[in-house]
Amino acid sequence: MEYFRARFPKTPIITGDLHSEMLNCDLLIIDYPGSTLNIAMAMGVPTICYWSPDVWPLTDNAKSYFNALREAEILFSTPKAAAAKVNEVHKKAQAWWSTPIVKEARLDWANQFALAKRTWWVDWLRIISRV
């Protein structure tokens, strides 16, 4: 963290609960496809992602969802391409996030990989009762 602070002293760094803080975030940048991506998509936090597809291989059933994120310019293969998008949208992140192609890609992702329901336990009980 000190390395980052020394080079980017004006950039705020979250040291507390990332997922709670994401709700206050104007634009979230993610550099790997972890659970934070799913949480951001479910919460509707404007997000730009970048990682090399060579480093993070995909399953066949996930490829179309990742491609949709690429087409919507949410996901990029390089930090330079992601940075260009950040520079383009950072002052109007909510407007960009609400465009039809971005909204559709986000919702499709969330419905497939980040389903969030208040009554999640009902679905769990159904599945567990079958085991």
MDAnalysis code that builds the backbone (N, CA, C; Angstrom):
import MDAnalysis as mda
import numpy as np

u = mda.Universe.empty(393, n_residues=131, atom_resindex=np.repeat(np.arange(131), 3), trajectory=True)
u.add_TopologyAttr("name", ["N", "CA", "C"] * 131)
u.add_TopologyAttr("resid", np.arange(1, 132))
u.add_TopologyAttr("resname", ["MET", "GLU", "TYR", "PHE", "ARG", "ALA", "ARG", "PHE", "PRO", "LYS", "THR", "PRO", "ILE", "ILE", "THR", "GLY", "ASP", "LEU", "HIS", "SER", "GLU", "MET", "LEU", "ASN", "CYS", "ASP", "LEU", "LEU", "ILE", "ILE", "ASP", "TYR", "PRO", "GLY", "SER", "THR", "LEU", "ASN", "ILE", "ALA", "MET", "ALA", "MET", "GLY", "VAL", "PRO", "THR", "ILE", "CYS", "TYR", "TRP", "SER", "PRO", "ASP", "VAL", "TRP", "PRO", "LEU", "THR", "ASP", "ASN", "ALA", "LYS", "SER", "TYR", "PHE", "ASN", "ALA", "LEU", "ARG", "GLU", "ALA", "GLU", "ILE", "LEU", "PHE", "SER", "THR", "PRO", "LYS", "ALA", "ALA", "ALA", "ALA", "LYS", "VAL", "ASN", "GLU", "VAL", "HIS", "LYS", "LYS", "ALA", "GLN", "ALA", "TRP", "TRP", "SER", "THR", "PRO", "ILE", "VAL", "LYS", "GLU", "ALA", "ARG", "LEU", "ASP", "TRP", "ALA", "ASN", "GLN", "PHE", "ALA", "LEU", "ALA", "LYS", "ARG", "THR", "TRP", "TRP", "VAL", "ASP", "TRP", "LEU", "ARG", "ILE", "ILE", "SER", "ARG", "VAL"])
u.atoms.positions = np.array([
    [0.821, -1.189, 0.000],
    [0.000, 0.000, 0.000],
    [0.868, 1.258, 0.000],
    [2.005, 1.233, 0.695],
    [2.887, 2.406, 0.737],
    [3.414, 2.745, -0.654],
    [3.693, 1.741, -1.449],
    [4.142, 1.954, -2.827],
    [3.097, 2.771, -3.585],
    [1.830, 2.372, -3.464],
    [0.742, 3.050, -4.156],
    [0.567, 4.471, -3.630],
    [0.583, 4.622, -2.319],
    [0.406, 5.961, -1.729],
    [1.519, 6.914, -2.129],
    [2.752, 6.401, -2.244],
    [3.878, 7.254, -2.625],
    [3.725, 7.769, -4.049],
    [3.152, 6.972, -4.924],
    [3.027, 7.364, -6.320],
    [1.718, 8.068, -6.651],
    [0.686, 7.793, -5.878],
    [-0.639, 8.379, -6.127],
    [-1.206, 8.937, -4.814],
    [-0.587, 9.975, -4.273],
    [-0.966, 10.460, -2.942],
    [-2.396, 11.008, -2.841],
    [-2.975, 11.428, -3.943],
    [-4.332, 11.991, -3.896],
    [-5.424, 10.941, -4.074],
    [-5.033, 9.723, -4.410],
    [-6.016, 8.656, -4.630],
    [-6.420, 8.049, -3.298],
    [-7.707, 8.099, -2.963],
    [-8.133, 7.508, -1.693],
    [-8.016, 5.980, -1.727],
    [-7.638, 5.424, -0.611],
    [-7.510, 3.969, -0.475],
    [-8.460, 3.518, 0.621],
    [-9.277, 2.560, 0.309],
    [-10.220, 2.023, 1.287],
    [-9.492, 0.999, 2.139],
    [-9.524, 1.199, 3.448],
    [-8.879, 0.244, 4.348],
    [-9.902, -0.478, 5.216],
    [-11.148, -0.089, 5.130],
    [-12.199, -0.733, 5.913],
    [-12.924, -1.781, 5.093],
    [-14.220, -1.865, 5.275],
    [-15.059, -2.849, 4.599],
    [-15.310, -2.405, 3.154],
    [-14.605, -3.031, 2.222],
    [-14.690, -2.657, 0.811],
    [-16.126, -2.710, 0.302],
    [-16.844, -3.764, 0.609],
    [-18.170, -3.934, 0.033],
    [-19.159, -2.886, 0.535],
    [-19.025, -2.435, 1.760],
    [-19.870, -1.334, 2.246],
    [-19.473, -0.021, 1.588],
    [-18.182, 0.198, 1.457],
    [-17.679, 1.433, 0.865],
    [-18.009, 1.549, -0.622],
    [-18.191, 0.415, -1.278],
    [-18.500, 0.448, -2.714],
    [-19.768, 1.229, -3.009],
    [-20.705, 1.240, -2.090],
    [-21.955, 1.970, -2.309],
    [-21.724, 3.478, -2.422],
    [-20.619, 3.983, -1.880],
    [-20.280, 5.404, -1.957],
    [-19.332, 5.710, -3.102],
    [-19.010, 4.717, -3.885],
    [-17.997, 4.829, -4.924],
    [-18.614, 5.388, -6.212],
    [-17.956, 6.387, -6.804],
    [-18.422, 6.916, -8.084],
    [-18.110, 5.954, -9.230],
    [-16.933, 5.349, -9.175],
    [-16.501, 4.430, -10.227],
    [-15.497, 3.462, -9.621],
    [-15.825, 2.201, -9.640],
    [-14.987, 1.145, -9.070],
    [-14.134, 0.530, -10.168],
    [-12.854, 0.308, -9.876],
    [-11.949, -0.328, -10.812],
    [-11.549, -1.672, -10.216],
    [-11.717, -2.742, -10.994],
    [-11.408, -4.100, -10.524],
    [-10.404, -4.733, -11.479],
    [-9.380, -5.380, -10.897],
    [-8.330, -5.957, -11.731],
    [-8.277, -7.488, -11.707],
    [-9.315, -8.129, -11.242],
    [-9.412, -9.587, -11.327],
    [-10.872, -9.995, -11.119],
    [-11.269, -11.141, -11.663],
    [-12.675, -11.553, -11.603],
    [-13.015, -12.310, -10.320],
    [-13.032, -11.603, -9.201],
    [-13.357, -12.217, -7.920],
    [-14.768, -11.893, -7.474],
    [-15.039, -12.168, -6.232],
    [-16.382, -11.943, -5.702],
    [-16.771, -10.471, -5.697],
    [-15.792, -9.574, -5.627],
    [-16.107, -8.147, -5.657],
    [-16.818, -7.767, -6.955],
    [-16.459, -8.412, -8.046],
    [-17.152, -8.164, -9.319],
    [-18.625, -8.527, -9.189],
    [-18.908, -9.688, -8.639],
    [-20.305, -10.106, -8.482],
    [-21.071, -9.165, -7.565],
    [-20.445, -8.762, -6.484],
    [-21.106, -7.865, -5.541],
    [-21.368, -6.504, -6.189],
    [-20.391, -5.993, -6.926],
    [-20.576, -4.706, -7.614],
    [-21.706, -4.783, -8.632],
    [-21.760, -5.867, -9.385],
    [-22.825, -6.024, -10.382],
    [-24.190, -6.122, -9.703],
    [-24.268, -6.870, -8.611],
    [-25.542, -7.009, -7.899],
    [-25.984, -5.682, -7.283],
    [-25.028, -4.894, -6.783],
    [-25.361, -3.621, -6.145],
    [-25.526, -2.488, -7.155],
    [-25.112, -2.709, -8.395],
    [-25.246, -1.663, -9.408],
    [-24.214, -0.559, -9.289],
    [-23.034, -0.885, -8.781],
    [-21.960, 0.098, -8.644],
    [-21.252, 0.246, -9.988],
    [-21.146, 1.460, -10.521],
    [-20.424, 1.642, -11.791],
    [-19.009, 1.071, -11.680],
    [-18.679, 0.179, -12.595],
    [-17.447, -0.601, -12.486],
    [-16.762, -0.723, -13.836],
    [-15.447, -0.580, -13.815],
    [-14.615, -0.881, -14.974],
    [-13.623, -1.943, -14.536],
    [-13.484, -2.972, -15.361],
    [-12.619, -4.105, -15.040],
    [-11.528, -4.249, -16.087],
    [-10.403, -4.762, -15.638],
    [-9.348, -5.116, -16.588],
    [-8.553, -6.293, -16.044],
    [-8.296, -7.224, -16.914],
    [-7.374, -8.320, -16.648],
    [-7.131, -9.048, -17.955],
    [-6.028, -9.736, -18.004],
    [-5.676, -10.469, -19.208],
    [-6.472, -11.763, -19.268],
    [-7.119, -12.036, -20.391],
    [-7.850, -13.304, -20.514],
    [-6.908, -14.510, -20.477],
    [-5.636, -14.294, -20.743],
    [-4.667, -15.386, -20.660],
    [-4.402, -15.790, -19.214],
    [-4.516, -14.842, -18.323],
    [-4.258, -15.105, -16.904],
    [-5.493, -15.697, -16.225],
    [-6.667, -15.273, -16.656],
    [-7.923, -15.719, -16.065],
    [-8.747, -16.438, -17.135],
    [-8.473, -17.717, -17.374],
    [-9.244, -18.453, -18.396],
    [-10.711, -18.597, -17.981],
    [-11.557, -18.743, -18.994],
    [-13.003, -18.783, -18.767],
    [-13.577, -20.160, -19.050],
    [-14.652, -20.470, -18.362],
    [-15.417, -21.663, -18.719],
    [-16.272, -21.313, -19.928],
    [-16.657, -22.312, -20.672],
    [-17.460, -22.073, -21.870],
    [-18.772, -21.355, -21.559],
    [-19.414, -21.730, -20.446],
    [-20.712, -21.107, -20.136],
    [-20.582, -19.650, -19.699],
    [-19.383, -19.207, -19.318],
    [-19.199, -17.819, -18.889],
    [-18.750, -16.900, -20.023],
    [-18.261, -17.459, -21.116],
    [-17.678, -16.641, -22.189],
    [-18.638, -15.591, -22.731],
    [-19.878, -15.963, -22.948],
    [-20.815, -14.989, -23.522],
    [-21.069, -13.821, -22.570],
    [-21.051, -14.078, -21.266],
    [-21.264, -13.004, -20.293],
    [-20.061, -12.072, -20.237],
    [-18.851, -12.640, -20.280],
    [-17.646, -11.812, -20.326],
    [-17.590, -11.028, -21.632],
    [-17.978, -11.646, -22.731],
    [-18.007, -10.925, -24.018],
    [-18.978, -9.756, -23.969],
    [-20.108, -9.949, -23.315],
    [-21.075, -8.849, -23.178],
    [-20.476, -7.701, -22.361],
    [-19.715, -8.035, -21.318],
    [-19.043, -6.989, -20.537],
    [-18.021, -6.250, -21.404],
    [-17.329, -6.987, -22.279],
    [-16.365, -6.343, -23.185],
    [-17.078, -5.429, -24.180],
    [-18.154, -5.919, -24.767],
    [-18.898, -5.122, -25.753],
    [-19.485, -3.861, -25.122],
    [-19.859, -3.954, -23.859],
    [-20.410, -2.792, -23.155],
    [-19.314, -1.867, -22.628],
    [-18.067, -2.239, -22.870],
    [-16.904, -1.492, -22.399],
    [-16.888, -1.350, -20.882],
    [-17.184, -2.468, -20.239],
    [-17.032, -2.605, -18.791],
    [-15.730, -3.350, -18.514],
    [-15.406, -4.318, -19.352],
    [-14.229, -5.167, -19.178],
    [-13.222, -4.910, -20.293],
    [-11.964, -4.770, -19.898],
    [-10.873, -4.523, -20.836],
    [-9.745, -5.511, -20.561],
    [-8.932, -5.753, -21.578],
    [-7.822, -6.703, -21.454],
    [-6.534, -6.068, -20.975],
    [-6.473, -4.744, -20.965],
    [-5.252, -4.065, -20.525],
    [-5.609, -2.903, -19.603],
    [-4.699, -2.564, -18.697],
    [-4.959, -1.399, -17.844],
    [-4.998, -0.095, -18.641],
    [-4.247, -0.025, -19.727],
    [-4.241, 1.192, -20.546],
    [-5.619, 1.426, -21.181],
    [-6.224, 0.373, -21.717],
    [-7.560, 0.500, -22.313],
    [-8.597, 0.839, -21.241],
    [-8.459, 0.224, -20.083],
    [-9.380, 0.529, -18.980],
    [-9.222, 1.982, -18.536],
    [-7.977, 2.446, -18.452],
    [-7.724, 3.829, -18.042],
    [-8.331, 4.818, -19.029],
    [-8.265, 4.506, -20.308],
    [-8.877, 5.381, -21.309],
    [-10.386, 5.489, -21.068],
    [-11.018, 4.376, -20.729],
    [-12.461, 4.389, -20.449],
    [-12.751, 5.164, -19.162],
    [-11.910, 4.979, -18.154],
    [-12.074, 5.738, -16.911],
    [-12.013, 7.228, -17.206],
    [-11.032, 7.649, -17.995],
    [-10.914, 9.068, -18.343],
    [-12.134, 9.573, -19.108],
    [-12.718, 8.706, -19.897],
    [-13.903, 9.089, -20.684],
    [-15.145, 9.252, -19.819],
    [-15.349, 8.362, -18.838],
    [-16.637, 8.319, -18.139],
    [-16.613, 8.775, -16.685],
    [-15.453, 9.032, -16.109],
    [-15.407, 9.240, -14.661],
    [-16.266, 10.403, -14.155],
    [-16.456, 11.418, -14.955],
    [-17.283, 12.557, -14.510],
    [-18.770, 12.323, -14.750],
    [-19.091, 11.275, -15.499],
    [-20.490, 10.967, -15.801],
    [-20.736, 9.457, -15.672],
    [-20.161, 8.881, -14.625],
    [-20.202, 7.427, -14.458],
    [-21.631, 6.891, -14.378],
    [-22.493, 7.549, -13.629],
    [-23.873, 7.062, -13.495],
    [-24.603, 7.107, -14.832],
    [-24.389, 8.148, -15.612],
    [-25.041, 8.235, -16.926],
    [-24.542, 7.111, -17.835],
    [-23.232, 6.871, -17.848],
    [-22.664, 5.770, -18.644],
    [-23.214, 4.432, -18.162],
    [-23.260, 4.231, -16.861],
    [-23.712, 2.974, -16.265],
    [-25.180, 2.701, -16.579],
    [-25.923, 3.731, -16.875],
    [-27.355, 3.596, -17.169],
    [-27.672, 3.430, -18.647],
    [-26.659, 3.461, -19.514],
    [-26.923, 3.277, -20.943],
    [-27.430, 1.851, -21.175],
    [-28.266, 1.658, -22.179],
    [-28.881, 0.337, -22.390],
    [-27.890, -0.824, -22.508],
    [-26.809, -0.670, -23.259],
    [-25.882, -1.796, -23.449],
    [-25.162, -2.149, -22.146],
    [-24.800, -1.125, -21.381],
    [-24.121, -1.359, -20.104],
    [-25.086, -1.970, -19.100],
    [-26.266, -1.413, -19.023],
    [-27.271, -1.918, -18.075],
    [-27.624, -3.373, -18.374],
    [-27.809, -3.700, -19.642],
    [-28.155, -5.072, -20.016],
    [-27.029, -6.044, -19.666],
    [-25.793, -5.676, -19.965],
    [-24.655, -6.553, -19.650],
    [-24.538, -6.757, -18.144],
    [-24.708, -5.688, -17.372],
    [-24.625, -5.790, -15.919],
    [-25.735, -6.663, -15.349],
    [-26.953, -6.430, -15.787],
    [-28.077, -7.209, -15.265],
    [-27.983, -8.673, -15.665],
    [-27.575, -8.939, -16.903],
    [-27.393, -10.334, -17.328],
    [-26.337, -11.014, -16.464],
    [-25.243, -10.306, -16.213],
    [-24.189, -10.851, -15.361],
    [-24.742, -11.138, -13.956],
    [-25.391, -10.137, -13.386],
    [-25.902, -10.286, -12.024],
    [-26.918, -11.420, -11.937],
    [-27.781, -11.537, -12.916],
    [-28.784, -12.611, -12.892],
    [-28.168, -13.990, -13.044],
    [-27.038, -14.070, -13.706],
    [-26.384, -15.368, -13.900],
    [-25.430, -15.728, -12.763],
    [-24.667, -14.746, -12.275],
    [-23.578, -15.042, -11.347],
    [-23.696, -14.377, -9.981],
    [-24.598, -13.431, -9.825],
    [-24.647, -12.673, -8.572],
    [-26.079, -12.450, -8.108],
    [-26.870, -13.473, -8.208],
    [-28.270, -13.349, -7.834],
    [-28.389, -12.945, -6.364],
    [-29.061, -11.868, -6.119],
    [-29.226, -11.352, -4.761],
    [-30.711, -11.191, -4.476],
    [-31.185, -11.953, -3.531],
    [-32.599, -11.881, -3.153],
    [-32.700, -11.743, -1.639],
    [-33.695, -11.019, -1.197],
    [-33.921, -10.892, 0.248],
    [-34.294, -12.237, 0.868],
    [-34.955, -13.058, 0.102],
    [-35.392, -14.364, 0.625],
    [-34.494, -15.492, 0.126],
    [-33.191, -15.246, 0.085],
    [-32.219, -16.220, -0.412],
    [-32.322, -17.543, 0.321],
    [-32.669, -17.500, 1.597],
    [-32.697, -18.711, 2.407],
    [-33.775, -19.690, 1.941],
    [-34.839, -19.189, 1.304],
    [-35.883, -20.083, 0.789],
    [-35.302, -20.978, -0.302],
    [-34.542, -20.386, -1.216],
    [-33.896, -21.172, -2.275],
    [-32.911, -22.174, -1.688],
    [-32.159, -21.748, -0.688],
    [-31.203, -22.670, -0.051],
    [-31.933, -23.848, 0.592],
    [-33.033, -23.550, 1.277],
    [-33.794, -24.642, 1.917],
    [-34.323, -25.635, 0.885],
    [-34.793, -25.131, -0.244],
    [-35.263, -26.029, -1.315],
    [-34.152, -26.950, -1.787],
    [-32.982, -26.372, -2.005],
    [-31.849, -27.172, -2.498],
    [-31.385, -28.152, -1.420],
    [-31.254, -27.693, -0.199],
    [-30.769, -28.562, 0.871],
    [-31.752, -29.705, 1.138],
    [-33.028, -29.445, 1.012],
    [-34.016, -30.507, 1.277],
    [-33.936, -31.640, 0.249],
    [-33.366, -31.353, -0.923],
    [-33.213, -32.383, -1.947],
    [-31.961, -33.221, -1.767],
    [-31.056, -32.765, -0.937],
    [-29.775, -33.476, -0.758],
    [-29.928, -34.659, 0.176],
])
